[in-house]
Amino acid sequence: MRNYEIMYVLKPDLDEEKVAAVIEKFTKLISANGGEVISTDKWGKRRLAYEINDYREGIYILVNFKGEAGTAQELDRVMKITDEILRFMIIKKDE
């Protein structure tokens, strides 16, 4: 299994329950596809470097996980169609 890091930015107008639901959704998705979540860090609301879809702030979430290439591909596919996400990036970390 490879080590991955994913950073995603959620819309700032989401309430705490919705943010927790989105985090739980992706944690379950990683586990369902043979991955293992190592850590999840919620950085909170921060100012964006530039405006995205008329938003100037976003809620940053950082997740470290282990998984296969298929796990990362499925995560990428689902994140592209999730309305609450403004931006995301999946990085394969060096061993």
C-alpha positions as semicolon CSV with decimal commas, in nm:
position;residue;x (nm);y (nm);z (nm)
1;M;0,000;0,000;0,000
2;R;0,115;0,351;-0,078
3;N;0,100;0,661;0,139
4;Y;-0,123;0,942;0,015
5;E;-0,210;1,290;0,134
6;I;-0,525;1,471;0,032
7;M;-0,609;1,833;0,099
8;Y;-0,957;1,955;0,021
9;V;-1,132;2,288;0,068
10;L;-1,500;2,295;0,157
11;K;-1,743;2,582;0,109
12;P;-1,726;2,823;0,407
13;D;-2,103;2,849;0,456
14;L;-2,141;2,483;0,567
15;D;-2,239;2,422;0,929
16;E;-2,041;2,193;1,161
17;E;-2,275;1,896;1,110
18;K;-2,242;1,912;0,731
19;V;-1,861;1,943;0,753
20;A;-1,849;1,638;0,982
21;A;-2,075;1,447;0,740
22;V;-1,846;1,523;0,444
23;I;-1,535;1,418;0,639
24;E;-1,709;1,096;0,745
25;K;-1,820;1,030;0,386
26;F;-1,463;1,038;0,256
27;T;-1,326;0,840;0,551
28;K;-1,578;0,563;0,475
29;L;-1,498;0,582;0,103
30;I;-1,127;0,529;0,170
31;S;-1,200;0,232;0,398
32;A;-1,450;0,079;0,155
33;N;-1,189;0,083;-0,122
34;G;-0,923;-0,102;0,076
35;G;-0,751;0,202;0,226
36;E;-0,667;0,301;0,582
37;V;-0,699;0,655;0,718
38;I;-0,392;0,747;0,924
39;S;-0,491;1,098;1,031
40;T;-0,748;1,368;0,960
41;D;-0,670;1,731;1,045
42;K;-0,936;1,999;1,025
43;W;-0,756;2,329;0,980
44;G;-1,075;2,533;0,995
45;K;-1,183;2,836;0,796
46;R;-0,904;3,023;0,619
47;R;-0,876;3,287;0,352
48;L;-0,824;3,158;-0,001
49;A;-0,531;3,281;-0,211
50;Y;-0,781;3,377;-0,482
51;E;-1,157;3,380;-0,520
52;I;-1,318;3,046;-0,617
53;N;-1,685;3,043;-0,723
54;D;-1,744;3,378;-0,545
55;Y;-1,598;3,245;-0,217
56;R;-1,306;3,420;-0,048
57;E;-1,272;3,168;0,238
58;G;-1,281;2,792;0,269
59;I;-1,270;2,516;0,531
60;Y;-0,944;2,322;0,491
61;I;-0,921;1,948;0,563
62;L;-0,598;1,744;0,544
63;V;-0,612;1,362;0,537
64;N;-0,320;1,117;0,537
65;F;-0,408;0,765;0,430
66;K;-0,268;0,440;0,293
67;G;-0,421;0,275;-0,010
68;E;-0,380;0,139;-0,358
69;A;-0,394;0,342;-0,679
70;G;-0,759;0,242;-0,724
71;T;-0,844;0,396;-0,387
72;A;-0,702;0,731;-0,494
73;Q;-0,877;0,713;-0,832
74;E;-1,216;0,645;-0,673
75;L;-1,160;0,927;-0,424
76;D;-1,073;1,161;-0,714
77;R;-1,387;1,060;-0,903
78;V;-1,622;1,115;-0,607
79;M;-1,462;1,445;-0,505
80;K;-1,512;1,588;-0,854
81;I;-1,890;1,538;-0,824
82;T;-1,930;1,649;-0,460
83;D;-2,095;1,992;-0,443
84;E;-1,948;2,092;-0,103
85;I;-1,587;2,082;-0,229
86;L;-1,430;2,389;-0,386
87;R;-1,085;2,240;-0,456
88;F;-0,888;1,926;-0,374
89;M;-0,550;1,770;-0,441
90;I;-0,433;1,411;-0,391
91;I;-0,058;1,358;-0,355
92;K;0,132;1,030;-0,344
93;K;0,391;1,072;-0,069
94;D;0,743;0,934;-0,091
95;E;0,817;0,629;0,119
